């Protein structure tokens, strides 16, 4: 079977099941052959081996069943880079790139003279920390990032990406439930894209989400259980800045929780995604030095 024939058959299988059957068929074939798009374009008549055909159509069947393309190809695009991804970690979304930008802006406002200490809670694949690290490196800033996760599987994926991008000396990973294993470490900035979907929605969302780790998606009946724990600990620690992604409908919950837990003056700013939906917040303690 030639490449052109394989793509035609795969596109037909995926037709009406996904939005871009031809494009995704190409990506699945590229991951199977370990080639780039130029190869496909220039070699439509290239004959596939039987092994390549079998592997390719098994992957196509997985996509037809609703499995995310990213898990099938073990690749995800985030902040113009390609990261390794597998079942143990949440697939990074484009809207989380906004969090990277806000974190970088807040760090620049600090006018740091010493090494900047950053904590990511729920590092997952490592895409957020690595993207922020690249921006900081390009700005000639000295920094250290500690990425924690409760999931050992996620940490393995993060470690692979950190090594692939040569940031092992700048990004340290640690298994921890929030601040549990951090002891007396202090951070200039805390960032997080925590789970924020209501557990009541399990089984009611798009099929693709069924393949992602529940621990990275769901958080209590209203999706804010981890936010409550995080905010409570934040106000009992010395750190001054917390930036989090959140659900588009959680603004009131966050406002109420911050108001209830705050033990100092604070500034709470919400930011929106490209669809103009509430997507995250920046919380700053106002403490006189």
N, C-alpha and C positions, 0 to 999 in steps of 0.2 A: 504493500500500500504506500502510495506517495504522500508527501506532506499535504498537498492540496486536497487529496481525497480524505485524508484523516481529519483535516480541519472542517471540511464540508459535512462529514458524518457527525463530528462532535457538535458542530453548530446546530445541526438538526435535532440532536438529542437534548440540547440545552434550550432550544427555542421555546419561548413562552414560560420558561421556568426561571430565567434570570433576565436582567435588563440588557446585558451586552454579551450575548452568546458567542459571537465570533471573536471578540476581543479577549474574552476569558478563555476560550478554547486555545487561542494563540499563547496566552500566558502559561496555561497548563502544559502545552506541548514544549514550550521553551524550558520549563522547569524539568521536564522529562529528559530532554535532549541536552540540557545544560548549555544552551546556545543563546545568542541574542536575536533580536527581531530582524536585524539585517540578514541573518542567515536564512530565516524563514522566507523573507521577501525574495532573496536571490536564488533560493533552492526549492521552489515549489514542486519540482519533479524529483526531489531527493527521495529515495526509497528507504522506508523505515524497516528495521529488523522486526521480527515477530515479537521479540522481548520488548522492544520500544512500543510497539502497538498495544501489547497487553497492558503494560504499565500506564500508558496514556489513557486508555479507555476505562481502566479501573479508577483513575483520578477523575475522569469526566463523570463517571457514575457517582462518585462521592459528591461532586459539585451539584449534580442533578438532584441528589437527596437533600440538599440544603446546607451541606458543610461549607463553611467560609473558604473562599479561594485562598486566603492567606495561609490557612493551615495546610491546604493541599500542596501549595508551592513552597511552604516554609519561608515565605518572604512577605514583608509588609513595608510599604512606603510611608515614611514619616519625616517631615521637615527636609524633603528633597534627598533623603538617604534611604537605602534599602537595608532593613534589619531582618535578622533571623527571628522567626516566630514559630511557636508550637503550642500544643494544647494546654500546657501548664500556665500560660500567661494570657492576659487580656490583649486583644488586638488593638493597637493604638489607633485612635480616630483622628481625622484632620482637625477637629475642633480643639483638641488638646494642644495643638501647635500654638494656640493663642496663649496658653498658660506659660509656655516657654518664653514668649515675647514679654509678657508682663513680669515674669521672674527676672529676666535680664534687665529690664528697665528699673526695677526696684533695687537691684544690686548696684547699678550705676549711680543711683541716687545716694547710696551709702558712702560714696567716695572712699572706698576702702584703701587703707594704707597697709594693712596686714593681710595674711591669707584669709580668704572668704570661706566660711564654713557653712555648707548647705546640707540640709537633710531632705531626702525625698521619702515620704511615707507611702509604701506600696509601689515599689520600683517596677514590678512586673517585668516587661521585656527589657527595660533599661533605656528605651527610646527617648523618654523625656530628659533623663539625666545626661545622656550622651549628647543630645541636641543642645542642651544648655551649656554643657562643657565645651562644645565646639565654639559657641558664641563667646564664651568667656576667654577661651584661649586666643581667639582671633582679636579680642580686645586687649590682649596682653595683661590679663588679670591673673593673679595667683589665687588658686581656689582648691578646695577639697570637698568632694561630695560623698556623703554616706547615704546609700540607698537601702532601706529596710523593706522586708516583706515577710509576712507570716508563712508564705508558701515556699517550701524548699524547691518545688518544681519551677516556680517563677524565678527564683534566684539562680538556678542553673542556666536558664535562658538569658537572664541579664548578664551573667558572667561570660557567656559565649559572645554576646554582643559587645560587651566592654573590651574583651580581648581582641575581637575583630577590628574594633576602631582604635585600638592601642591607648585605652584610657585606664589601664589597670593601676597605674600610679596615682591617678587623680580621683577615681571612683571606687569606693570600698563598699562591699555589700555585706549585709548582716541579717540573719533571721531574727525577727523581733515582732512582737505584737505591740504596735505603736512604740512608746518610749521604753518599754520594759527592759530591754538589754542595752540601753544607751548610757545608763548610769549618770555621771555628772557632766557629760559632754554638752557644750553650748553651741548653738547655731545662729548665724546671722539671718538665715532665711529658712523657712520650712515650706516645702511644696508638696502637693498631693493631688492625685486623681483617684479618690477613694470609690468604693462601691456606693452607688446612690439610687438604685432601683428598688422599688417596693417588692418585698417577697410575695405580696398578693398577686403580682403580675407573672409569677413563674408559670411557664407553659402557655402564656397568652401573648407573647411577643413574637417577633419574627423568628423563623426557624433557625437562622444562623446563630442566634444567641444561645441555643441549647447546647452548642459545642464548646462554648467558652466557660471558664471556671466560675462556678456560682459564687465563690468567695470573693471574686473580683467584680461582681455585678450587683448582688443583692445585699441589702442592709436594713433589716427590720421591716415592720409593717408599712412605714412611710418612707423608707429608703434613707432615713437620716440617723440610724442608730450609731454608725461609726462617727458621723459628724459630731454627735453629742459627746462621745467619748474623747474625740480629738480636741474639741473646743474646751472641754473641762480641763484636760491636761495642759493645753496651751496656756490657759489663764493661771495655771499653777506653776508655770515654768518661766525662766527669764527671757526667752525669745520674744522678739517684738513684732515679727512679720510672719504671717501665714497666708499662703495663696493656695486656693483649692478650686478644682472644677466641681460642678454640682449639676443637678437636674434642672431643666428649664422652669419647673414649677416649685422649686424649693426655696425661693427667695424669702418668703414669710417665715418659713421654719427656721432658716439660718438667722434672720433678724431676731426672732423671738429667743432662740437659744443663746445668742451672743448677749442680748440684753439681760437674760436671766443669769448667765454665768460670769459676766464681766466683773472683775474686781478692781478695775482701773479705767481711766478714760480711754476711749478707743475711736478709731476711724474704720468704718466698714464701707467698702466700695464694691459694687457689683459690676461685672463686665459682661458683654454680650458676644454671641458668636456671629458668623457671617449671615445667619438667617434672622439676626436681631433678637434672638431669644436669650434670656438670662442663662449664662453658662458657667459662671464662676464668681469668686469673691476674693478681695484682698483685705485682710484684717490686720490693722496695725494698732499696737498698744501705744498710747501717748504717755510715756514715762520721762519725767525730767531727769536728765543725767546729773 
